[in-house]
């Protein structure tokens, strides 16, 4: 059960609290699942910018899942994209676009 201060917070605050607790431990690897869910756009951008800076400045590896493709494209160094059939394509965001991977995966 989440501590009381987390349970009584707004929708996006639990993600921010949990992320702050994780970052305070200065991990070399951070695995996050939909960390920007329930956040408004400015907070999503802020969280992704913090994570990118952490990865670049401290050499941390951050693996996260997201459905926010625009933000992932703007901030990720590398993307793994799964198609409905389970095929995975990986690469730099611009490489995936140039190879037509996004167009193929989202053609429907």
Secondary structure, 3 states (H helix, E strand, C coil): CCCHHHHCCCCCHHHHHHHHHHHHCCCCEEEEECCCCCCCHHHHHHHHHHHHHHHHHHCCEEEEECCCHHHHHHHCCCEEEECCCCCEEEECHHHHHHCCHHHHHCCC
